[in-house]
Amino acid sequence: MPRVSVIVPVYNSREYLGHCVESVLNQSYTDFELILIDDGSTDGCAEICDRYASSDHRVRCVHVNNSGVSAARNMGLSQAKGEYVTFVDSDDYVSEGFLTSAVGLMESDEELDFVQYSMDRFNANGIFYQEESDDIICPLPEFVSVAKYWGSVCASLFRARIIEMYDLSFNTFLKLGEDQSFLYGYLTHCRKCSKQSVILYHYRSNEE
């Protein structure tokens, strides 16, 4: 069984998909599975996903009718076999040490149930925002009071057993705020949480 399940919902992101997938496959931590959920793409992403799945045993691809990012992430969760779960959007990418750092930190404290890293935002003109944060590891009540965490499931590592135990999923009826809904539901069941200042997730501002 892989230690980490990396879930990537894919929809019409052909221009950026290769960069995203390669950033996961090139992680210094190698005990993971990459689950690509092709959400009814019409721009050739489906074929790209299939090529990666046929060329690397760590990659699995599931094709579904277009139902939105929440349904795609839920499908990913239903396929995940890892002890830990993380999400990457198909037009973003992660730094090489993301999984090594996240898994190492989580395993350093058996009560630590959530780790989130800082991120930068960029567009075709370059980086226009870099998140600033302190390194924090603390019990949940203190974490929600003092940590500068952002309401996205990306750049984060979750324990699969908590998701399974409390039957957590993304609300497919929400068009905005689906990340926050899942994240806050998950945090409710955490003992300790961490926000790390190092930037290991790179968010593409993509109007498309």
Secondary structure, DSSP 8 states (H G I E B T S, - for coil): --SEEEEEEESS-HHHHHHHHHHHHT-S---EEEEEEEES-SSSHHHHHHHHHHH-TTEEEEEE----HHHHHHHHHHH--SSEEEE--TT-EE-TTHHHHHHHHHHT-TTEEEEEEEEEEEETTEEEEE-----EEEEHHHHHHH----S-SBTEEEEHHHHHHTT----TT-SS-HHHHHHHHHHTT-SEEEEEEEEEEEEE----
